[in-house]
Amino acid sequence: MSKQIFLIDGQSFYASVEKAAHPEYYDKPVAVGDPARLNGIILAACPIAKSRGVTTASRVGEALAKCPELIVIRPRMRTYIQISLLITDIFESYTDLVEPFSIDEQFLDVTGSLSYFGSPYEMARRIQDHVLLSTGVWTRVGIGPTKVLAKMATDNYAKKMPEGIFELSFANLESTLWKLPVNHMFMVASAMTRHFTRMGLSCIGDIARLELAEFKQRMRREMGKQSDIQAEYYWQTARGIDPSPVVSGIRHQLKSVSHGKALRWSLYHRLRDIEIVLLELVVEVCRRTRRHHFLGSVVSVSAVETDGTRTSSFSRQITLPEPTSLTHEVAAAAHTLFTKHWGGLPVSNLSVSLSQLTEDSMIQLTLFDNRPRAYNKERAIDSIKDRYGSNAIMHASSLTGAGVARERAGQIGGHYK
């Protein structure tokens, strides 16, 4: 029996939650962003706002210029997370195989539930009504025998149909998906689109109809011998092949811990100011690493530099002598990486990550440092922050104008709680 998998997406999720909370805005254009920051970005826009030219990721000022009557609401990330969890609970009343893909997208394997709820279409309609009545969020459902087909059914068809439901099957791929431009294929962005265009592959079907061996040869000519794995992935995606199952919950092995911050580049052109943010990022990375009971062996620093005209970026890593999650050890490595590779332009984005993780059940001792004592101190600080908030204890440098830790303490994912 072929599997039946849904990818269910909440339409303009943040904006839909806000319109449900404000019935008076039902027929008005609504967007989620910071109304006090005209240079900030729009996180979500309702269909009415989109019809008037407002787009996600556009600047708040630009959106208001296009749509002066636009209602901009400050984001409430904690509320959105709570609604997302409520929707998960609804899905789990239909199947125990529910896998979150993002805050507003989730995979459901409903193969074993259809005997209770009817056809895939009937079940999808029932779930849509359940979520809408419970949360005020309208959902779109892509249906397919694999996760990748369900995802592409949602993105390319269900989102554009009034009923919000579309099924992609192996039987109708040639008449539907294969006719679409190659950039409509899952995980194909602008750079990969240019590669495929140079290869003469303008539609998804152009890839799917090739034999794998021939596609690999074309990829090698375009991208080098190391492209074989990519070639097999894209060839399988074009044909809807995806062996990955829907896994209930989020149980993936943690491979790295990272933290980043978008900055106002005009304010971060001096090393002493950038160092403050760099340390704050390291503090958060190490705290989260300890929370998951890991140590990391590789420190990575990435940055985007710009002066408004020129833009460049770098991402470099260094292997530590011993696995660690101690702030001062990671901070020293991060500082060395940044100062070595920074070109001197103002910084608009900065991130730090710790990878090659191992369990912290054993800690390497050294002759000159009391590492167990250092870990005890950091874990004590973690406990205080967990109880009283992230800003309960912080470095004095974070109290300067360049610090962002205090602002971040009142946010979730960089947005207001």
ZALOKE-7843 format. One record per residue (C-alpha): x, y, z. Coordinates in steps of 0.5 Angstrom, whole numbers, padded with zeros to 4 digits, always signed. Each point is the difference from the previous one (the first is absolute). Layout:
XYZ
...
// end
This chain:
+0000+0000+0000
+0003+0007-0002
+0001+0005+0006
-0005+0006+0000
+0004+0006+0003
-0002+0007+0002
+0004+0006+0000
-0005+0005+0003
+0002+0007+0000
-0003+0006+0004
-0002+0006-0005
+0004+0006+0002
+0001-0003+0007
+0002+0006+0004
-0005+0005-0003
-0006-0005+0000
+0001-0001+0008
+0000+0007+0001
-0006+0001-0005
-0004-0005+0005
+0002+0004+0006
-0002+0006-0003
-0007-0001-0004
-0001+0007-0001
+0006-0001-0005
-0004-0005-0004
+0000+0003-0007
+0006+0005+0001
+0007-0001-0002
+0004-0003+0006
+0008-0001+0000
+0004-0002+0006
+0006+0004+0001
+0003+0005+0005
-0004+0007-0002
+0005+0004+0004
+0006-0002-0005
-0002+0002-0007
+0007-0003-0002
-0002-0007+0003
-0003-0006-0004
-0007-0002-0001
+0000-0007+0003
-0007-0002-0003
-0006+0003-0004
-0007-0002+0000
-0003-0001-0007
-0003+0006-0001
+0006+0004+0002
+0004-0004-0005
-0005+0001-0006
+0002+0008+0002
+0007-0001-0002
+0003-0002+0007
+0005-0006+0000
+0003-0004+0006
+0007+0003+0001
-0001+0007-0003
+0001+0006+0005
-0005+0002+0004
+0000+0007-0003
+0000-0003-0007
-0006-0004+0002
-0004+0007+0003
+0002+0004-0006
-0003-0006-0005
-0006-0001+0005
-0001+0007+0004
-0006-0004+0004
+0004-0006+0002
-0001-0002+0007
+0007-0002+0003
+0000-0004+0006
+0006-0001+0004
+0002-0008+0000
-0002-0004+0006
+0005-0006+0000
-0003-0004+0006
-0007+0000-0002
+0002-0002-0007
+0004-0006+0003
-0006-0002+0004
-0005+0000-0006
+0005-0004-0004
+0000-0005+0006
-0008+0000+0001
+0000-0002-0008
+0005-0005+0001
-0005-0003+0006
-0006+0000-0006
+0004-0003-0005
+0002-0006+0006
-0007-0001+0001
+0000-0003-0008
+0006-0003+0000
+0006-0002+0005
+0005+0002-0006
+0001+0007+0000
+0007+0003-0001
+0001+0008+0000
+0003+0003-0005
+0000+0007+0002
-0004+0004+0004
-0006+0000-0005
+0001-0006-0004
+0000-0007+0002
+0000-0007-0003
-0006-0005+0002
+0001-0008-0002
-0008-0001-0001
+0001-0007-0003
-0003-0004+0006
-0005+0005+0001
-0004+0001-0006
-0005-0006+0002
-0003+0004+0005
+0000+0007-0003
-0001-0002-0008
+0004+0002-0006
+0006+0004+0001
-0004+0006-0003
-0006-0001+0005
+0005+0000+0006
+0004+0006-0003
-0007+0004+0000
-0001-0003+0007
+0007+0003+0003
-0001+0006-0003
-0007+0002+0003
+0003-0003+0007
+0006+0005+0000
-0004+0006-0003
-0005-0001+0005
+0005-0001+0006
+0005+0005-0002
-0003+0005-0006
+0006-0002-0004
-0002-0003-0007
+0005-0006-0002
+0002-0002-0007
+0001-0008-0001
+0005-0003-0005
-0001-0008-0001
+0005-0005-0002
+0003-0007+0000
+0006+0004+0003
+0002+0005+0004
+0003+0004-0006
-0006-0001-0004
-0004+0003+0006
+0004+0006+0001
+0000+0002-0008
-0007-0001+0000
-0001+0005+0005
+0005+0005-0002
-0002+0000-0008
-0008-0002+0000
-0003+0000+0007
+0002+0007+0002
-0003+0002-0007
-0007-0003+0000
-0006+0002+0004
-0001-0006+0003
+0007-0001+0002
+0001-0007-0001
+0004-0003-0006
+0002-0007-0001
+0007-0002-0003
+0000-0008-0002
+0005-0004-0004
-0005+0000-0006
-0001+0007-0001
+0007+0003+0001
+0001+0000-0008
-0006+0004-0001
+0001+0005+0006
+0007+0001+0004
+0004-0002-0006
-0003+0006-0004
+0002+0005+0005
+0007+0004+0000
+0006-0003+0003
+0000+0005+0006
-0007-0002+0002
+0004-0007+0003
+0001-0001+0007
+0007+0003+0002
+0001+0003-0006
+0002+0007+0001
+0003+0006-0005
+0007-0003+0000
-0002-0007-0002
-0005+0003-0005
+0005+0003-0004
+0004-0006+0000
-0006-0004-0003
-0001+0005-0005
+0007+0000-0002
-0001-0008-0001
-0006+0001-0004
-0005-0002+0005
-0005+0005+0001
-0006-0004+0002
+0000-0005+0006
-0002-0006-0005
+0006+0002-0004
+0004-0003+0006
-0005-0006+0002
+0000-0003-0008
+0008+0000+0000
+0003-0007+0003
+0004+0001+0006
+0007-0001-0003
-0001+0005-0005
-0003+0005+0005
+0007-0001+0004
+0004+0001-0006
-0003+0007-0002
+0000+0002+0008
+0008-0002+0000
+0001+0004-0006
-0004+0006+0003
+0002-0001+0007
+0006-0005+0001
+0001-0007+0002
-0002+0001+0007
-0007+0002-0003
-0003-0008+0000
-0003+0000+0007
-0004+0007-0002
-0002-0003-0007
-0003-0006+0003
-0004+0004+0005
-0003+0005-0005
-0001-0006-0005
-0004-0004+0005
-0004+0007+0002
-0002+0001-0007
-0003-0007+0000
-0003+0001+0007
+0004-0006+0003
+0001+0001+0007
+0002-0006+0005
+0000+0005+0006
-0006-0002+0005
-0005+0005+0004
+0004-0001+0007
-0005+0003+0006
+0003+0005+0004
+0007+0003-0001
+0005-0005+0001
+0006+0002-0004
+0007-0001+0002
+0002+0007+0002
+0006+0001-0004
+0002+0008+0001
-0002+0005+0005
+0000+0007-0004
-0002+0007+0002
+0000+0006-0005
-0002+0008+0000
-0002+0004-0005
+0003+0007+0001
-0001+0007-0002
+0007+0001-0004
+0000+0007+0001
+0001-0001+0008
+0005-0006-0001
+0006+0003-0003
+0005+0000+0006
+0003-0007+0002
-0001+0002+0008
-0008+0000-0002
+0000-0006-0004
+0004-0004+0005
-0006+0002+0005
-0005-0004-0004
+0005-0005-0002
+0001-0002+0007
-0008+0000+0002
-0001-0005-0006
+0006-0004+0003
-0004+0000+0007
-0006-0002-0003
+0003-0006-0004
+0003-0003+0006
-0006+0001+0004
-0004-0004-0005
+0005-0005-0001
+0001-0001+0008
-0008-0001+0000
+0001-0006-0005
+0005-0003+0004
+0005+0001-0006
+0007+0002-0001
+0003+0003-0007
+0006-0001-0003
+0000+0005-0006
-0002+0007+0000
-0002+0004-0006
-0001+0008-0001
-0004+0003-0006
-0001+0007-0001
-0003+0004-0006
+0004+0007-0001
-0003+0006-0004
+0001+0008+0000
-0007+0000-0004
+0004+0000-0007
+0005-0006+0001
-0002-0007+0003
+0004-0006+0002
-0001-0006+0005
+0004-0005+0003
-0001-0006+0004
+0006-0004+0003
+0001-0005+0005
+0006-0003+0005
+0001-0006+0004
+0001+0000+0007
+0005-0003+0004
-0006-0003+0005
-0007-0001-0001
-0003+0006+0004
-0006+0004+0002
+0003+0005+0004
-0001+0007-0002
+0007+0002+0001
+0003-0005-0004
-0005+0001-0006
+0000+0007+0000
+0008+0000-0001
-0001-0004-0006
-0005+0004-0003
+0003+0006+0001
+0007-0002-0003
-0005-0003-0006
-0003+0007-0001
+0006+0005+0001
+0004-0005-0005
-0005+0000-0006
-0004+0007+0001
+0001+0005-0005
-0001+0006+0004
-0007+0002-0003
-0006+0001+0004
-0004-0007+0002
-0007-0001-0001
+0000-0007+0002
+0004-0004+0005
-0001-0007+0002
+0004-0006+0004
-0001-0007+0000
+0003-0006+0004
+0000-0007-0003
+0003-0007+0000
-0004-0001+0006
+0001-0005+0005
-0003-0002+0007
+0002+0004+0006
+0001-0006+0005
+0007+0000+0000
+0004+0007+0000
+0008+0000-0002
+0004+0003+0006
+0006+0004-0002
+0006+0002+0004
-0001+0008+0001
-0008+0001+0000
-0005-0003+0005
-0005-0002-0005
-0005-0003+0005
+0000+0006+0004
-0001+0004-0007
-0006-0005-0002
-0003+0001+0007
+0000+0007+0000
-0003+0001-0007
-0006-0005+0002
-0001+0004+0006
-0001+0006-0004
-0004-0004-0005
-0005-0002+0006
-0001+0007+0002
-0002+0002-0008
-0004-0006+0000
-0004+0002+0006
+0000+0008-0001
+0001+0001-0007
+0006+0001-0005
+0001+0007+0002
+0001-0002+0008
+0008+0000-0001
+0004+0002-0006
+0006+0003-0001
+0001+0008+0001
+0002+0001-0007
-0007-0002-0002
-0003+0006+0004
+0004+0005-0005
-0004+0003-0006
+0003-0006-0005
-0003-0006+0004
-0006-0003-0002
-0001-0005+0005
-0005+0004+0004
-0004+0001-0006
+0001-0008-0002
-0002-0002+0007
-0007+0003-0001
-0001-0004-0007
-0001-0007-0003
+0004-0001-0006
+0002+0007-0001
-0007+0002+0001
-0005+0003+0005
-0003-0005+0005
// end
